């Protein structure tokens, strides 16, 4: 203790009559402790309070002061012990309850067991004084932390009523409503708060994240774009905005924000990944590769980035680079002891070779895969080796390779049937098909897939109907059966089945595209159909078939410039597709671009579209028939 406080203590002591000094020692030390706090002598104040507690062990005020000071000094365990003793001495003293609750709230961040004590303190405080806003807010916050969102709503609602428009309270209430499944009310609270306090950035970001989780990316982007000008330039806003614009299908907007992010923060890999995604979705594969290459080469073990880079390299014909990247990934995974991931990289390398039709190289790699202990990898190796043999005209060798296939391995048996049919050995194929249907677990679906792949939709339908009778909620089976119905002319049944699929799985992009395109082709429910395929494109933005459906939908609606832009994008995503090129020609002709329409029609014919079917359209745009 400093000389100054020693003198003050002496003066206080002399002011007390001699016969009562022992009795008042506790009060003296308590007063001294408070004076020491005022002068910043915190350790000395603790000593004074300790003596006061010894002299007056039943006085809760001493315990409260000492707990408060210990809390202030960050000595949580000691503070909690003193606060608990204060509450024991005065169970209904508001200050004791409040302090105990505050201390236990902080302790609960590291010790979940403290949460119960904090809850108990604030629940009792609210019982004593239902208008205590701090206690109501704390109780709501604690109930949220305890996973009791439904119970948090009442105290937070009362706190918000007592102090209307208070941002923190409104934010907590919105969180509770959202966590309790009352999303509409939560959103209303958040929007009202933002309307009143547009600079509440944390609230804006919370709402944007909530909208994003619900798949409402366009609304999330709109909310972020409404951020006040100075806040809109913050990285956390721009990063979210770029991502949500991409998910909403605004590729140009996403590109613009992401390019600025990449320029302002070159170390931010997320901007390069997003730009890679945007360019993949628009079919600008060279640009996509440029953004992704540094990331992929720096971290070959990063499968997500590596796979994006591969999706850019293959359409560019840069197959050796793709194969080298996968070889490096395999080596990196092997070095890290991740043998399963290494083998998946080897399998992906084999699949690249298969897509490139580099059969001798594929055969060597497929043999290595066949020798793997993992049954799935071994099976894939066998299938790929059979593919290589058949492609090189060695069909019998491929059949011999698959000849040992039993019904327990339906993928191998199905491929054997395919090869027999290709060879014109119908009777053998039918016998194997019967075996696949009768003996193989999962063989029915394999058989149906095989028949549909070969255009035999009428034969696939009863097989799929039988599976669906046993598995009425199966989305894949329902979808395949719907496609069979549509192909054999049972369109109303196909539509009904696709609608049921979308009731169960509203984000199942294949069904969204199938039903949307079906209606677009038939000129039915065009607005709804276009919205469905637009959603499919948002889910899978670099799927050329989906982009083609959306472009064709805009064409049917008479929105020709938008149709042309989308169909040009589709033509980049699936180059050489005759249907896409035919659609592009029609859209260009409708937009008055006759020369470009002629070029699209000729490219469609070169890609396999029947010349007779396009002759009249070519003549209309001034081309040779």
LINURUR-V806083 format. One record per residue. RES is the residue in one letter. OMEGA is omega in radians with two decimals (* if undefined). Layout:
{{RES & OMEGA} {RES & OMEGA}}
This chain:
{{X & -3.14} {X & 3.13} {X & -3.14} {X & -3.08} {X & 3.02} {X & 3.12} {X & -3.13} {X & 3.12} {X & 3.13} {X & 3.12} {X & 3.13} {X & -3.11} {X & -3.12} {X & -3.13} {X & -3.11} {X & 3.11} {X & -3.03} {X & -3.06} {X & -3.14} {X & -3.08} {X & -3.13} {X & -3.11} {X & -3.03} {X & 3.14} {X & 3.13} {X & 3.13} {X & 3.13} {X & -3.11} {X & 3.11} {X & 3.13} {X & 3.13} {X & 3.13} {X & 3.14} {X & 3.11} {X & 3.12} {X & 3.09} {X & -3.12} {X & -3.13} {X & 3.11} {X & 3.14} {X & -2.93} {X & 3.14} {X & 3.10} {X & 3.11} {X & 3.10} {X & 3.12} {X & -3.14} {X & 3.13} {X & 3.11} {X & 3.11} {X & 3.14} {X & 3.13} {X & 3.08} {X & -3.11} {X & -3.11} {X & -3.01} {X & -3.10} {X & -3.09} {X & -3.08} {X & -3.09} {X & 3.12} {X & -3.14} {X & -3.14} {X & -3.13} {X & -3.13} {X & 3.11} {X & 3.13} {X & -3.12} {X & 3.10} {X & 3.11} {X & 3.13} {X & -3.14} {X & 3.10} {X & 3.13} {X & -2.92} {X & -3.08} {X & 3.11} {X & 3.11} {X & -3.13} {X & 3.13} {X & 3.13} {X & -3.14} {X & 3.11} {X & 3.12} {X & 3.10} {X & 3.13} {X & 3.10} {X & -3.10} {X & -3.11} {X & -3.00} {X & -3.08} {X & 3.10} {X & -3.06} {X & -3.10} {X & 3.10} {X & 3.13} {X & -3.11} {X & -3.12} {X & 3.11} {X & 3.13} {X & -3.12} {X & -3.13} {X & -3.11} {X & 3.06} {X & -3.14} {X & 3.14} {X & -3.08} {X & 3.10} {X & 3.13} {X & -3.10} {X & -3.08} {X & -3.13} {X & -3.13} {X & -3.10} {X & -3.12} {X & 3.13} {X & 3.12} {X & 3.11} {X & -3.11} {X & -3.10} {X & -3.08} {X & 3.05} {X & 3.13} {X & 3.14} {X & 3.11} {X & 3.07} {X & -3.11} {X & -3.08} {X & -3.11} {X & 3.11} {X & -3.13} {X & -3.02} {X & -3.14} {X & -3.13} {X & 3.11} {X & -3.14} {X & -3.13} {X & 3.13} {X & 3.10} {X & 3.14} {X & 3.13} {X & 3.11} {X & 3.04} {X & -3.13} {X & -3.14} {X & -3.13} {X & -3.13} {X & -3.04} {X & -3.12} {X & 3.11} {X & -3.14} {X & -3.01} {X & -3.05} {X & -3.14} {X & -3.13} {X & 3.08} {X & 3.14} {X & 3.11} {X & 3.13} {X & 3.10} {X & -3.12} {X & 3.14} {X & -3.02} {X & 3.08} {X & 3.14} {X & -2.97} {X & -3.09} {X & 3.13} {X & -3.14} {X & 3.13} {X & 3.11} {X & 3.14} {X & 3.11} {X & 3.11} {X & -3.13} {X & 3.13} {X & 3.14} {X & -3.12} {X & 3.13} {X & 3.11} {X & 3.14} {X & -3.01} {X & -3.13} {X & 3.11} {X & 3.13} {X & -3.13} {X & 3.12} {X & 3.11} {X & -3.10} {X & -3.13} {X & 3.11} {X & 3.14} {X & 3.14} {X & 3.10} {X & -3.13} {X & -3.08} {X & -3.04} {X & -3.13} {X & 3.08} {X & -3.01} {X & -3.12} {X & 3.12} {X & 3.13} {X & -3.13} {X & 3.09} {X & -3.13} {X & 3.11} {X & 3.12} {X & 3.12} {X & 3.11} {X & 3.14} {X & 3.13} {X & 3.12} {X & -3.12} {X & -3.11} {X & -3.00} {X & 3.14} {X & 3.11} {X & 3.10} {X & 3.13} {X & 3.12} {X & 3.13} {X & -3.13} {X & 3.12} {X & 3.11} {X & 3.10} {X & 3.08} {X & -2.94} {X & -3.07} {X & 3.12} {X & -3.08} {X & -3.14} {X & -3.13} {X & -3.06} {X & -3.08} {X & 3.08} {X & -3.06} {X & 3.12} {X & 3.10} {X & -3.08} {X & -3.14} {X & -3.11} {X & -3.10} {X & 3.06} {X & 3.10} {X & -3.12} {X & 3.13} {X & 3.12} {X & 3.11} {X & -3.03} {X & 3.12} {X & 3.11} {X & 3.12} {X & -3.13} {X & -3.12} {X & -3.13} {X & -3.09} {X & 3.11} {X & 3.09} {X & 3.08} {X & -3.13} {X & 3.13} {X & -3.09} {X & -3.06} {X & -3.05} {X & -3.11} {X & -3.10} {X & -3.09} {X & -3.10} {X & 3.13} {X & 3.14} {X & 3.11} {X & -3.13} {X & 3.10} {X & 3.05} {X & 3.12} {X & 3.14} {X & -3.09} {X & 3.03} {X & -3.10} {X & 3.14} {X & 3.12} {X & 3.09} {X & -2.97} {X & 3.12} {X & 3.12} {X & 3.12} {X & 3.13} {X & -3.13} {X & 3.12} {X & -2.98} {X & -3.02} {X & -3.10} {X & -3.13} {X & -3.09} {X & -3.12} {X & 3.13} {X & -3.08} {X & -3.08} {X & 3.14} {X & 3.13} {X & -3.02} {X & -3.09} {X & 3.14} {X & 3.14} {X & -3.13} {X & 3.06} {X & -3.14} {X & 3.10} {X & 3.13} {X & 3.05} {X & -3.06} {X & -3.05} {X & 3.11} {X & 3.11} {X & -3.12} {X & -3.12} {X & -2.98} {X & -3.14} {X & 3.08} {X & 3.12} {X & -3.13} {X & 3.12} {X & 3.12} {X & -3.13} {X & 3.08} {X & 3.10} {X & 3.09} {X & 3.14} {X & -3.13} {X & -3.13} {X & 3.14} {X & -3.14} {X & -3.14} {X & -3.13} {X & 3.14} {X & -3.12} {X & -3.01} {X & 3.13} {X & 3.10} {X & 3.11} {X & 3.14} {X & 3.08} {X & 3.08} {X & 3.10} {X & 3.10} {X & 3.13} {X & 3.09} {X & 3.11} {X & -3.14} {X & 3.06} {X & 3.11} {X & 3.13} {X & 3.14} {X & 3.12} {X & 3.14} {X & 3.06} {X & -2.90} {X & -3.14} {X & 3.11} {X & 3.13} {X & -3.10} {X & -3.13} {X & -3.12} {X & 3.14} {X & 3.09} {X & 3.13} {X & 3.12} {X & 3.13} {X & -3.08} {X & -3.11} {X & 3.09} {X & 3.12} {X & -3.04} {X & -3.12} {X & 3.13} {X & 3.12} {X & 3.12} {X & 3.11} {X & 3.10} {X & 3.13} {X & 3.13} {X & -3.12} {X & 3.09} {X & 3.08} {X & 3.11} {X & 3.14} {X & -3.14} {X & -3.10} {X & -3.12} {X & 3.13} {X & 3.09} {X & -3.12} {X & -3.04} {X & -3.10} {X & 3.09} {X & 3.11} {X & 3.11} {X & 3.11} {X & 3.12} {X & -3.11} {X & -3.03} {X & -3.14} {X & -3.09} {X & 3.09} {X & -3.04} {X & 3.09} {X & 3.12} {X & -3.00} {X & -3.13} {X & 3.13} {X & -3.13} {X & 3.12} {X & 3.11} {X & 3.08} {X & 3.12} {X & 3.10} {X & -3.10} {X & 3.10} {X & 3.11} {X & 3.11} {X & -3.13} {X & 3.13} {X & -3.10} {X & -2.98} {X & -3.06} {X & 3.11} {X & -3.13} {X & -3.13} {X & 3.11} {X & 3.12} {X & 3.11} {X & 3.10} {X & 3.12} {X & 3.11} {X & -3.13} {X & -2.98} {X & -2.91} {X & -2.97} {X & 3.02} {X & -3.05} {X & -3.10} {X & -3.12} {X & -3.14} {X & 3.08} {X & -3.14} {X & 3.13} {X & 3.12} {X & 3.14} {X & -3.12} {X & 3.13} {X & 3.12} {X & 3.14} {X & 3.05} {X & -3.12} {X & -3.05} {X & -3.14} {X & 3.12} {X & -3.10} {X & -3.00} {X & -3.12} {X & 3.09} {X & -3.13} {X & 3.09} {X & 3.13} {X & 3.12} {X & -3.08} {X & 3.09} {X & 3.11} {X & -3.08} {X & -2.99} {X & -3.12} {X & -3.09} {X & 3.13} {X & -3.12} {X & -3.13} {X & 3.12} {X & -3.12} {X & -3.14} {X & 3.12} {X & 3.10} {X & 3.13} {X & 3.08} {X & 3.13} {X & -3.10} {X & -3.09} {X & -3.12} {X & 3.02} {X & 3.12} {X & -2.97} {X & -3.14} {X & 3.12} {X & 3.10} {X & -3.13} {X & -3.13} {X & -3.11} {X & 3.11} {X & 3.10} {X & 3.09} {X & 3.07} {X & -3.09} {X & 3.01} {X & -3.13} {X & -3.06} {X & -3.03} {X & 3.13} {X & 3.13} {X & -2.97} {X & 3.13} {X & 3.13} {X & 3.08} {X & -3.12} {X & -3.07} {X & -3.10} {X & 3.12} {X & -3.13} {X & 3.10} {X & 3.13} {X & 3.12} {X & 3.13} {X & -3.10} {X & -3.13} {X & -3.09} {X & 3.03} {X & -2.95} {X & -3.12} {X & 3.13} {X & -3.11} {X & -3.14} {X & 3.11} {X & 3.13} {X & -3.11} {X & 3.05} {X & 3.10} {X & 3.10} {X & 3.13} {X & 3.09} {X & -3.12} {X & -3.07} {X & -2.91} {X & 3.12} {X & 3.03} {X & -3.06} {X & 3.14} {X & 3.13} {X & 3.13} {X & 3.08} {X & 3.13} {X & -3.11} {X & 3.10} {X & -3.14} {X & 3.07} {X & 3.09} {X & 3.09} {X & -3.13} {X & 3.11} {X & -3.13} {X & -3.13} {X & -2.90} {X & 3.12} {X & 3.11} {X & 3.12} {X & -3.13} {X & -3.11} {X & -3.12} {X & -3.11} {X & 3.00} {X & 3.08} {X & 3.13} {X & -3.13} {X & 3.06} {X & -3.10} {X & 3.12} {X & -3.08} {X & 3.11} {X & 3.09} {X & -3.03} {X & -3.13} {X & 3.13} {X & -3.12} {X & 3.08} {X & 3.09} {X & -3.14} {X & 3.10} {X & 3.13} {X & -3.12} {X & 3.11} {X & 3.11} {X & -3.14} {X & 3.13} {X & 3.09} {X & -3.13} {X & -2.97} {X & -3.09} {X & 3.12} {X & 3.08} {X & 3.11} {X & -3.13} {X & -3.14} {X & -3.13} {X & 3.14} {X & 3.08} {X & 3.11} {X & 3.12} {X & 3.11} {X & -3.11} {X & 3.07} {X & 3.08} {X & -3.12} {X & -3.08} {X & -3.10} {X & -3.09} {X & -3.09} {X & -3.06} {X & -3.11} {X & -3.12} {X & 3.08} {X & 3.14} {X & -3.10} {X & -3.14} {X & 3.04} {X & 3.13} {X & 3.08} {X & 3.10} {X & *}}
